[in-house]
Amino acid sequence: MLNPEDQTVPSPERVVLRRRVAVLLWRAVAVLGVTLALLGVVLPVMPTVPFLILSAWAASKGWPAFEIWLLNHRLFGPPILQWRERGAVPRRAKWISTLMMAASGIGMQFFTGIPLWLRVAVPAVMLGVAVWLWLRPDA
């Protein structure tokens, strides 16, 4: 059993340090999310919107000014807001995601070094993701 007298209260300096580290980590996740989203704009195999949503979420935890910038951005803002308000995904994104997952699932069947369980499990997970995606409202 815990004795309240044995528990030490962290010093104010330690609390401030923990908070600063947490803010820096949230900011790093926000920047990483935007970086990956920008890669998704030019690479057809990378998604864009999920990384924008991740970035806005992380920014809301430790960088409110960046979150506001993302939400007000003319290109980045609408998909983030649609997701936050209704959990909506653009139909075009649904099609692209589904086609890319199907191509990946079919393509991996031709690599002989992949174990059978992975050849079954990965497409099964992608199928689950596709079903979930198509059950989301259209943006």
Secondary structure, 3 states (H helix, E strand, C coil): CCCHHHCCCCCHHHHHHHHHHHHHHHHHHHHHHHHHHHHHHHCCCCCCHHHHHHHHHHHHHHCHHHHHHHHHCCCCHHHHHHHHHHCCECHHHHHHHHHHHHHHHHHHHHCCCCCHHHHHHHHHHHHHHHHHHHHCCEC
